[in-house]
Structure formats: C-alpha cells, structure tokens
Amino acid sequence: SQKIEQNSEALNIQEGKTATLTCNYTNYSPAYLQWYRQDPGRGPVFLLLIRENEKEKRKERLKVTFDTTLKQSLFHITASQPADSATYLCALPGLTGTASKLTFGTGTRLQVTL
Amino acid sequence: GAVVSQHPSWVICKSGTSVKIECRSLDFQATTMFWYRQFPKQSLMLMATSNEGSKATYEQGVEKDKFLINHASLTLSTLTVTSAHPEDSSFYICSARPPGYSPLHFGNGTRLTVT
C-alpha cells in the first residue's frame, strides 16, 4: 500500500547546526512533494515545493532534495535558530485519488536549543 | 498573500449538541476547500472536499451525515459536527488553494472539545 513516513521521534539540535529531516514514501510516484511547518495549535504553513524533475530547491536557509529513485526527500535547515522549533510535515498529492488532494506525513518535531 | 480564516479557534460543547465551524478565504475565491482533522501527535487526515455549489466529497470512513459541509459561496465553507460525541474532540483545519498553481493555504484550526 502507499504510505508516507517521517521520523516520529523529535529531533533535537543545537542552535547554529544544520537540521535534516527525512520523508520517505512507498509504492507511489508523485509529481511533486511539499514541505509545511506547523506550530502547536496552528494550521500548517507552506514552505517549499519540489517537482519530480528537480533534484534540489532552496529558499533562504531551507533546502529540499528529492530523490525519486530512493523515494525520499530531505529537508535541511542551515544555521538553525530556536525560532525554527516546530513540527515539519511533508505532503504528497494524489495518494487519495486526485492530484488536488494532499496526503500528509505524521511530521517530525524539531527542537532547536541554545 | 492568500489568507484563510477559520472561526472559532476553539469551542467546547456538550455531548449531543451540534457545532458549526466556518472557513473563509479572505482575499481570493475558492471553488474548492478541504477539511482536515488532526488528533494529538498524529498527522492531518483529509475528511472531505468542499465544492462550491455542489455536494461535498467525503473520504472513506467519514460519515457525511455527521459532518455536514456547506459551501454556499466562493469564499465560505462550513463544517457542522452534528450530535457531537467526546470522540469527535479533535483539531479541525480547513484549507484552500488560490487560483493558479499555488500551494494550499490553511486556516489556524478549530480545537473542538466535547464534554
């Protein structure tokens, strides 16, 4: 069956280091993949979208890679700050039948400490 | 930027009563809106797709008679949880996509607690 997997354990890193989060998917070939940030008690906020023909996408301190062979996306935050502490979700289209619907991973909680 | 507003942000109701949650797109028209539900430490689960001027499309396992969706205008969708039970307590989030190629924009969610 098709599914999305993110490391459910929290990732704790020190301020200034690079945080790397992983999103794996199985039995599926998405046309693109998205990353969202969710703070406690709030709705997700879109961060980046990467298409299947793109290897890497950057936005300020954020970098996303997309390996369609490994069926994996990596999300990097460089020079991390305590304000980056949040849950990060990856999302793929079409798992529920239509491309307009997004299916989300369980998310990985990032905690950046001083 | 595109803004999706959700109201109320939290609500407490008694078992057996109904609760209505509103989702508005403030600066764009949305023919389609999506309703998600999120339990603690779990991911967002798509409940239904709200279609302006027509019936909503529900995901498998979601009771359409319990979760009534109305999308009466291009900027407003409502979700009514009917005859609420404690197990309906959850975080409900709506989303919409502005016209053109654009990611989903989410409301800030509604925390529903049924006592």
Interface residues (C-beta under 8 A of the other chain):
Chain A: S8 Q34 G41 R42 G43 P44 V45 F46 L49 L89 T96 S100 K101 L102 T103 F104 G105 T106 G107
Chain B: V4 Q6 T32 F34 K41 Q42 S43 L44 L46 T49 E59 F91 I93 S95 R97 P103 L104 H105 F106 G107 N108 G109 R111
